[in-house]
Amino acid sequence: MRRVLRVLSTVLIIAGLMLLLDAGLTVAWQEPVSAIYARITQNALSGDLQTLDRAPVSLGTRHALARIGNDPTERIAVLARELRRRVRLGQAIGRIRIPRIGASYVVVQGTDESSLQKGPGHYPGTPFPGLPGTVAVAGHRTTYLAPFRHVDSLHRNDVIRLEMPYATFVYRVQFTKIVLPSALYVTKPVGYPRLVLSACHPLYSASHRIVVFAKLQKEVPKGRARMGS
């Protein structure tokens, strides 16, 4: 009986130490178990993104591109609409890079719980880059690789890149704002192409949202969006 109690107490001590370690890593870095899951998922999504880059477009889109000719802006818009129609929740759509905070993650379609466990998620109710309006992307700050953990470190004019299969979009940060979760106005059109990044705020709380606003500076066509392609 004493031996059983010793074994049980040892197991409980180890379990307690593991919980303390997990909590410490979460505070200092990010939640480690979900980070491992998200890293595996991100690696798989990187392969999906390469496949997406090579995927054929529909016959209707090919005809539309032929009619447009070599106007890159219009070609980008056609391809953006094509991709938006085609992707489903949780699927890879592009990659976000934020040099200031060392972020580089595959972005998926959707902001539901399952999608955000894979990486930053695009709000389905907002346009894809290359279409008029405000593009919105959400991400975790303490779990699942915590892609937006350090968005509070972004400054005015910092660069954010969204690399889509049809073009790369370069944005510069305008400002950051703390809002309530109900502040849906942040995704509304403002008369020019804008990107907003949102995440829970403060860390370890969902009481508010931190929102980074960025304005489009440049779009570089890729693949079929390029002149002569």
HELIX and SHEET records of a PDB file:
HELIX    1   1 ARG A    2  ALA A   28  1                                  27    
HELIX    2   2 PRO A   32  ARG A   54  1                                  23    
HELIX    3   3 LEU A   59  ILE A   68  1                                  10    
HELIX    4   4 PRO A   72  ARG A   86  1                                  15    
HELIX    5   5 PRO A   99  ILE A  101  5                                   3    
HELIX    6   6 GLU A  113  LEU A  116  1                                   4    
HELIX    7   7 VAL A  151  SER A  153  5                                   3    
HELIX    8   8 LEU A  184  THR A  187  5                                   4    
HELIX    9   9 GLY A  223  ALA A  225  5                                   3    
SHEET    1   A 9 ALA A  92  ILE A  98  0                                        
SHEET    2   A 9 ALA A 103  GLN A 109 -1                                        
SHEET    3   A 9 GLY A 121  HIS A 122  1                                        
SHEET    4   A 9 THR A 134  ALA A 138 -1                                        
SHEET    5   A 9 ARG A 194  HIS A 201  1                                        
SHEET    6   A 9 HIS A 208  PRO A 221 -1                                        
SHEET    7   A 9 ALA A 167  VAL A 179 -1                                        
SHEET    8   A 9 VAL A 159  GLU A 163 -1                                        
SHEET    9   A 9 ALA A  92  ILE A  98 -1                                        
END                                                                             
